[in-house]
Amino acid sequence: MKTLFIINPKAGFRKRPTRLIRKIRETYKQLHEDFEIWIWKAPGEIDAMLEKAKAEGFEAIIAVGGDGTVHAIGTRLIGTDIALGIIPSGSGNGYAAHLGYPKRQEDNIRQLPKLRPVKVDTGRFCGIPFLNVCGIGIDAEVAKKFASSKSRGLQSYIQHGSQVYFQYKSFPCTLTVDDNEPIPIAKTLVLDIANGVYWGAGAKIAPHSSITDGIMTAVFLETSSMVRTTNVLRQLFRGTLGHNKKVSMINGKKFTIQRDFAGRGQIDGDPVEEIPAKIEIEVVEASLNVLVMPGGHV
């Protein structure tokens, strides 16, 4: 399989990723694999890079970076025959975790040549493609805070989350799933539509989600006490969020969220500004080829 590695050197690398590049070259040359390594230097060049990759006949593109890198590359491969693979190096790595990619980069490099593509679902959020999860609740505010911060990692994310929690203003909205009766949500804290299992950093927002079943999961929670919210956080990381009676999960193919204002949202962990008051989300079945590790969720 002709493979291209696109490395985002700003995603989790303190120095130039020389060691990682050397390991890729050693492994793929030993296996006599056809490969190239490109460095993604500027945000605006990704489209040109991927057009060149398509023209040169690459069969797989390995996104080396965090959730933002995976989103940028993966969503541009939707509807093509090119498979997406990942070497996670970001703070959250939610989609990589869903696909079973280990944290050790060397383990990924060693296993990637053995993998074969699997056709999976993606989604659209107000027409914007996404791979893993989108939402308009407190996680969108945390995503904004985290994106503007110079510090990375789980500890930084938790710190920003704590700050946002005490400043967050809940709002009313309605959620409609597959044209059923609208569900009123009086004080929205979390309202996400999940294709995959993970938010990121090991937090399981939709523990039973599949990316090959043609449905997604709406997960919502209303504003509650600090004690109750802390309990929700514990369950997020334990994978037992579905046991919480205050958390609702509803499966469907199409979702409509109606609120009284245009505002912020998050797509695959990155903030998106000026999402309209009426938000439509839908699943796009079997639209992306991905390389899934043994033990990954499909």
C-alpha positions in Angstrom: 0.0 0.0 0.0 1.5 3.3 -1.1 1.5 5.3 2.1 2.0 9.0 2.9 2.8 10.3 6.4 1.7 13.9 6.9 3.3 15.2 10.1 2.1 18.3 12.0 5.3 19.3 13.9 3.3 21.6 16.2 1.1 18.8 17.6 2.7 17.5 20.7 6.3 17.8 19.5 8.6 19.9 21.7 11.3 19.6 19.0 11.4 18.6 15.4 10.1 15.1 15.1 13.4 13.7 14.0 13.3 10.5 16.0 9.8 9.7 14.8 10.8 10.3 11.1 13.8 8.0 11.5 11.7 5.3 13.0 9.1 5.5 10.2 11.9 5.3 7.6 13.6 2.3 9.3 10.4 0.3 9.7 9.0 0.9 6.2 12.3 0.4 4.4 12.8 -2.9 6.2 9.3 -4.0 5.1 10.0 -2.7 1.5 6.9 -0.5 1.7 6.3 2.3 -0.7 6.1 5.5 1.4 6.9 9.2 1.7 7.0 11.7 4.6 5.7 15.2 4.3 5.8 18.0 6.9 2.7 20.2 7.2 4.3 23.6 7.8 1.4 26.1 7.4 -2.4 25.8 8.0 -3.3 26.9 4.5 -1.3 24.3 2.6 -3.2 21.1 3.6 -5.6 21.3 0.6 -2.7 21.5 -1.9 -0.9 18.7 -0.1 -3.8 16.4 -0.3 -4.5 17.2 -4.0 -0.9 16.3 -4.7 -1.2 13.1 -2.7 -4.3 12.1 -4.7 -2.6 12.9 -8.0 0.4 10.8 -7.0 -1.7 7.8 -6.2 -1.3 7.3 -2.5 -3.6 4.7 -1.1 -3.3 5.6 2.6 -2.5 8.9 4.4 -1.3 8.7 8.0 -2.2 11.8 10.0 0.6 12.5 12.6 -0.8 14.9 15.1 -3.8 15.6 17.4 -7.5 15.6 16.9 -7.3 18.8 14.8 -4.8 17.3 12.4 -6.9 14.1 12.1 -10.0 16.2 11.4 -8.3 18.4 8.8 -6.9 15.4 6.9 -9.7 12.9 7.5 -12.6 15.1 6.5 -10.9 15.9 3.2 -10.6 12.1 2.5 -14.4 11.6 2.8 -15.8 10.1 -0.4 -12.3 9.1 -1.7 -10.7 5.7 -1.9 -7.7 6.8 0.2 -7.6 5.4 3.7 -6.9 7.4 6.9 -4.4 6.2 9.4 -3.2 7.9 12.6 -0.1 8.3 14.7 -1.6 10.3 17.7 0.5 13.0 19.2 -2.0 15.5 20.5 -3.7 16.2 23.8 -7.1 14.4 23.3 -6.6 11.8 20.5 -10.3 10.9 20.7 -10.8 9.4 17.2 -7.4 7.6 17.4 -8.6 6.0 20.7 -11.8 4.9 19.1 -9.9 3.2 16.3 -7.6 1.4 18.8 -4.4 3.3 18.2 -1.9 2.8 21.1 -0.3 5.8 22.7 3.3 4.7 21.9 4.2 6.0 18.5 6.6 3.1 17.9 3.7 0.6 18.3 1.7 2.4 15.7 4.5 2.5 13.2 5.1 -1.2 13.6 1.4 -2.2 13.2 0.3 0.2 10.5 1.7 -1.7 7.5 -0.5 -4.7 8.5 -3.8 -2.9 8.6 -6.5 -2.9 5.9 -9.1 -0.3 5.3 -12.6 -0.4 6.8 -15.5 1.8 5.5 -17.0 3.9 8.3 -19.6 6.6 8.9 -18.9 10.3 9.2 -21.3 13.2 10.1 -22.2 16.6 9.0 -22.8 19.5 11.5 -24.5 22.4 9.8 -23.0 21.1 6.6 -19.5 20.9 8.1 -18.1 17.3 8.0 -16.9 15.7 11.2 -15.4 12.3 12.1 -16.0 11.8 15.8 -18.2 14.2 17.9 -19.8 17.6 17.7 -21.7 19.7 20.3 -22.9 23.1 21.6 -22.7 22.7 25.4 -19.9 23.4 27.9 -17.4 21.4 25.8 -17.6 24.0 23.1 -16.6 26.7 25.6 -13.8 24.6 26.9 -12.6 23.9 23.4 -12.4 27.7 22.8 -10.5 28.3 26.0 -8.1 25.4 25.3 -7.5 26.4 21.7 -6.3 29.9 22.8 -4.1 28.5 25.5 -0.3 28.0 25.1 -0.3 25.0 27.5 -1.4 21.6 26.3 -2.2 18.2 27.8 -4.9 16.7 30.0 -4.0 18.7 33.1 -4.4 21.9 31.1 -7.7 20.8 29.7 -9.1 20.0 33.1 -7.9 23.3 34.4 -9.6 25.2 31.7 -12.7 23.1 32.1 -12.9 24.0 35.8 -12.7 27.7 35.0 -15.3 27.5 32.3 -17.7 25.5 34.6 -18.1 28.4 37.0 -18.5 31.0 34.2 -20.8 28.9 32.0 -24.4 30.1 31.4 -26.8 27.3 30.5 -29.5 27.9 27.9 -32.8 26.3 26.8 -33.1 24.4 23.6 -35.0 21.5 21.9 -33.6 18.4 20.4 -35.4 16.5 17.6 -34.2 13.0 16.7 -35.3 11.5 13.3 -38.4 13.8 13.1 -39.8 12.5 16.4 -41.4 14.9 18.9 -39.0 17.6 20.1 -37.3 17.1 23.5 -37.1 20.2 25.6 -33.8 20.8 27.5 -34.2 23.6 30.0 -30.6 24.2 31.1 -28.2 22.8 28.6 -24.8 21.7 30.1 -23.8 19.0 27.6 -25.4 18.4 24.2 -23.3 16.4 21.9 -23.9 14.2 18.9 -21.4 11.4 18.9 -20.3 9.1 16.1 -17.4 7.6 18.1 -17.0 6.6 21.7 -14.4 9.1 23.0 -14.4 12.8 23.7 -10.6 12.6 24.1 -8.0 11.8 26.8 -9.8 8.6 27.7 -13.2 10.2 28.4 -16.0 8.1 26.9 -18.9 10.4 25.9 -20.9 7.6 24.1 -19.5 4.2 25.5 -21.5 2.0 23.1 -21.1 4.0 19.8 -20.1 2.3 16.6 -18.9 4.0 13.5 -20.2 1.4 11.1 -23.9 1.1 12.2 -25.3 4.1 10.3 -26.5 5.9 13.5 -25.1 8.4 16.0 -25.9 9.1 19.6 -27.2 12.3 21.1 -25.9 12.8 24.6 -27.3 15.5 26.8 -27.2 16.6 30.5 -28.8 19.6 32.1 -26.9 21.9 34.5 -26.6 20.4 37.9 -24.7 20.7 41.2 -20.9 20.5 41.4 -21.1 17.2 43.2 -23.3 15.7 40.5 -21.1 17.1 37.8 -18.0 15.6 39.4 -19.7 12.3 39.5 -20.4 12.6 35.7 -16.7 13.3 35.1 -15.8 10.2 37.0 -18.2 8.1 34.9 -16.9 9.7 31.7 -13.4 8.3 32.4 -14.7 5.0 33.7 -16.9 4.4 30.6 -20.0 4.1 32.8 -21.8 7.4 31.8 -24.8 5.4 30.5 -25.5 4.3 34.1 -26.2 7.9 35.2 -29.9 8.6 35.2 -29.4 12.3 34.7 -27.6 11.7 31.4 -29.8 10.9 28.4 -28.6 9.1 25.3 -30.7 8.7 22.1 -29.7 7.0 18.9 -30.7 8.3 15.4 -29.6 9.3 11.9 -30.7 12.9 11.9 -30.8 15.5 14.7 -32.1 19.0 14.9 -31.2 21.4 17.7 -33.1 24.6 18.1 -31.9 27.4 20.4 -32.7 31.1 20.6 -29.4 32.4 19.4 -26.5 31.8 17.1 -23.4 30.8 19.0 -20.3 28.6 19.5 -20.1 24.9 18.8 -17.3 22.3 18.7 -16.5 19.9 16.0 -14.0 17.1 16.7 -12.7 19.0 19.7 -12.1 22.4 17.9 -14.3 25.5 18.5 -16.5 26.8 15.7 -17.9 30.3 15.9 -21.3 31.6 14.8 -23.2 28.3 14.5 -26.8 29.2 13.7 -29.7 29.0 16.1 -31.1 26.0 14.2 -28.6 23.2 13.9 -28.9 20.2 11.8 -26.7 17.1 12.1 -26.8 14.0 10.1 -24.9 10.8 9.6 -23.2 10.1 6.3 -23.0 6.3 6.1 -19.9 4.4 4.9 -18.2 7.5 3.6 -14.6 7.2 4.8 -12.0 4.5 4.7 -9.9 4.1 7.9 -7.2 1.8 9.1 -8.4 0.3 12.3 -6.1 -1.3 14.9 -6.9 -4.7 16.4 -9.3 -4.0 19.3 -10.6 -0.8 17.8 -14.3 0.1 17.9 -16.1 -0.3 14.6 
